[in-house]
Amino acid sequence: MLGVVLGVVLAGWNLQAQRRRSNAPRSEELGAGVNESLAGTFHGKLKDLNGKEIVLQTAEDQTVVIRRSRKTKFWRDGKEIKASGIKVDEMVSVDAVEDVDLKPIAVRVTVEKTRGTT
């Protein structure tokens, strides 16, 4: 029993470590009231992008809604862009953290390169 519990704890720790990537947001980017640990990175096709939220459709045909804040940054080819520079149906990845109510809030949205482009 102890081995199972220890295995679950270690697996959770390993998952948390994997979520912390080199481009994970720094604490000063997050703002007050936000858990500094990365909640995860979501990948999918952009379905809607407005002033309050980002809606993705994942490869598993799930709809994911992620909050957006004024601190959310948008990137393409390693350069920061405006949100309006991303078109519906483009593939994106969204690095998110947990808000105080445990809902994901986007910190960084990156347009993914499509196959065949360099």
C-alpha positions as CSV (number, residue, x, y, z in Angstrom):
1,M,0.0,0.0,0.0
2,L,2.8,2.4,0.9
3,G,4.5,1.6,-2.4
4,V,1.3,2.5,-4.3
5,V,0.9,5.8,-2.5
6,L,4.6,6.6,-3.0
7,G,4.3,5.8,-6.7
8,V,1.3,8.1,-7.1
9,V,3.1,11.0,-5.3
10,L,6.3,10.5,-7.4
11,A,4.3,10.3,-10.6
12,G,2.5,13.6,-9.7
13,W,5.8,15.2,-8.9
14,N,7.3,14.1,-12.2
15,L,4.3,15.5,-14.1
16,Q,4.7,18.8,-12.3
17,A,8.4,18.8,-13.2
18,Q,7.6,18.2,-16.9
19,R,5.1,21.1,-16.9
20,R,7.9,23.5,-15.8
21,R,9.5,24.1,-19.2
22,S,12.3,26.5,-19.9
23,N,9.8,29.0,-21.4
24,A,7.4,28.7,-18.5
25,P,6.2,32.1,-17.2
26,R,8.3,33.9,-14.6
27,S,6.6,34.9,-11.4
28,E,6.6,38.6,-12.4
29,E,4.6,37.8,-15.5
30,L,1.8,36.1,-13.6
31,G,0.5,38.9,-11.4
32,A,-1.2,38.7,-8.0
33,G,-3.6,36.0,-7.1
34,V,-2.2,33.4,-9.5
35,N,-0.6,30.1,-8.6
36,E,3.0,30.3,-9.9
37,S,3.1,26.7,-11.0
38,L,2.3,25.9,-14.6
39,A,-1.2,24.3,-14.8
40,G,-0.3,22.8,-18.1
41,T,0.1,23.5,-21.8
42,F,-2.9,23.0,-24.0
43,H,-2.6,22.3,-27.7
44,G,-5.3,22.7,-30.3
45,K,-6.9,24.5,-33.1
46,L,-8.0,28.1,-32.2
47,K,-11.8,28.4,-32.4
48,D,-12.3,31.8,-30.7
49,L,-10.1,34.5,-29.3
50,N,-11.7,37.4,-27.6
51,G,-10.9,39.8,-24.8
52,K,-11.8,37.4,-22.0
53,E,-11.1,33.9,-23.3
54,I,-9.3,31.6,-25.7
55,V,-11.3,28.6,-27.1
56,L,-9.4,25.6,-28.5
57,Q,-10.5,22.4,-30.1
58,T,-8.1,19.6,-29.2
59,A,-7.0,16.6,-31.3
60,E,-9.4,14.5,-29.1
61,D,-12.3,16.8,-30.3
62,Q,-12.6,18.4,-26.9
63,T,-13.4,22.1,-26.5
64,V,-11.1,23.8,-24.0
65,V,-11.9,27.3,-22.7
66,I,-8.9,29.2,-21.1
67,R,-9.3,32.6,-19.5
68,R,-7.2,35.5,-20.9
69,S,-5.8,38.5,-19.0
70,R,-4.1,41.7,-20.0
71,K,-0.8,39.9,-19.1
72,T,-1.4,37.1,-21.7
73,K,1.3,37.3,-24.4
74,F,1.1,36.1,-27.9
75,W,4.0,34.7,-29.9
76,R,4.8,33.6,-33.5
77,D,8.2,32.5,-34.7
78,G,9.9,33.6,-31.5
79,K,8.5,37.2,-31.7
80,E,5.7,38.7,-29.7
81,I,2.6,39.6,-31.7
82,K,-0.8,41.1,-31.1
83,A,-3.7,38.7,-30.5
84,S,-5.2,39.9,-33.7
85,G,-2.2,38.3,-35.5
86,I,-3.6,34.9,-34.9
87,K,-6.4,33.5,-37.1
88,V,-9.2,31.1,-36.3
89,D,-8.2,27.5,-37.1
90,E,-4.5,28.1,-36.6
91,M,-2.8,25.5,-34.3
92,V,-1.6,27.0,-31.1
93,S,-0.2,26.0,-27.7
94,V,-1.3,27.8,-24.6
95,D,0.8,27.8,-21.4
96,A,-1.6,28.3,-18.5
97,V,-1.5,28.7,-14.8
98,E,-4.2,28.2,-12.2
99,D,-6.2,31.3,-11.2
100,V,-7.3,31.7,-7.5
101,D,-10.5,29.8,-8.4
102,L,-8.4,26.9,-9.9
103,K,-9.4,27.7,-13.5
104,P,-6.7,28.0,-16.2
105,I,-5.6,31.4,-17.2
106,A,-3.4,31.9,-20.3
107,V,0.1,33.3,-19.8
108,R,1.6,32.6,-23.2
109,V,-0.1,31.7,-26.5
110,T,2.3,30.4,-29.2
111,V,1.3,29.8,-32.9
112,E,2.6,26.4,-33.8
113,K,4.5,25.9,-37.0
114,T,2.6,23.7,-39.4
115,R,4.2,20.8,-41.2
116,G,6.2,21.8,-44.3
117,T,7.1,25.3,-43.0
118,T,10.5,26.3,-41.7
